[in-house]
Amino acid sequence: MKRIGILTSGGDCQGLNAAIRGIGKALYCKLGQNVEIYGIHDGYLGLINGFYHKMSPENFSGILTLGGTILGTSRQPYKSIRATKQSSHDKVQCMKDTYHRMQLDCLIILGGNGTHKTANLLSEEGLNVITLPKTIDNDVWGTDMTFGFSSAVEIASHVIDCIHTTATSHGRVFIVETMGHKVGWLTLHAGIAGGADVILLPEFPYNIESVAEALERRNRAGKRFSILAVAEGAISGDEAKLSKKQFKAERQKMKYPSISYRLADEIGKMTGQEIRVTVPGHFQRGGSPCPYDRILATRFGAAAAKLVEEEKYGYMVALKNGSILPVPLHDVAGKLKNVPKNCELVRTAQEIGINFGCDFD
């Protein structure tokens, strides 16, 4: 009898339930009555506190198209996962104690970058761990695609599509702020799919003069409106020169709700154009997963079940060149998959005249 625990950690996204379903159905198909599956509540918080329940085959039915996660989730910052001078509470030891008390043979963890750092730590501490990469940011190292990303791109692209009609009607400049604090894959894909004229990403610090000139150039060409797709983590060239401490202090002093509102104010003053801001926010990570994410999450779930059957632990299930492959967890943890300047998609955007607010030379 194999006893398997499943938890979902970090921000929610589309496809989590599809992946849980894929894991459960594949385990039951492979192991039949020789497997027991336990759902751990609210991510690592449930593992720390021992909150879980035994799942039945019925729990894995009817959830393929359901957004969010039936297990609940939470964020547990990696920096506070160990005992510190401020707290003697060692969360890692608590998680290990729960794992052993549950008599688990394996813990399957669905999550993004922070989740994988903690998962790798648990693996190094001797627990049998398998992970699945989920995030709308598509920034997990070692996989070409994470589930949740394509669904978020569809939503963000739809927002830009809708903004086009009102921007055209009123002859305005619209800024659409998409999620992405550290990486810009979502903004890049949605910006191109939605026909944005300017795309600003965290990886490429922008020059406000370059952005303003791009908009004025469109205005001179008789184009009455412009669309900017801006990642929430976009930074200016001057901000990029600051230390992390200085940058944090500057942003705390910023009088605007987000970077997009500051951009709107600056661009409006420089160009005299009317600027509007739209922030879809958590719409991007909600709702039903798109068909691509349902399929990808199912493939990941089935692959995780196969690793359980083979007792192959310490791996993340990944998509590489169209195939599902196991990637060593220690190769993934602590790494971000950023948008590189030589990215083919960035070059494509440049070739059709999209401005990134900076010089790539």
Secondary structure, DSSP 8 states (H G I E B T S, - for coil): -EEEEEEE-SS--TTHHHHHHHHHHHHHHHHGGGEEEEEETTTHHHHHHT-EEEE-GGGGSS-TT--S-TT------GGGSS--SS----HHHHHHHHHHHTT-SEEEEEE-HHHHHHHHHHHHTT--EEEEEB-TT--BTT-S--BTHHHHHHHHHHHHHHHHHHHHHHT-EEEEEES-SS--HHHHHHHHHHT-SEEE-TTS-B-HHHHHHHHHHHHHTT---EEEEEETT--BHHHHTS-HHHHHHHHHH--SSSHHHHHHHHHHHHH---EEEE--GGGGG-S---HHHHHHHHHHHHHHHHHHHHT--SEEEEEETTEEEEEEHHHHTT-B----TT-HHHHHHHHTT-B-SS---
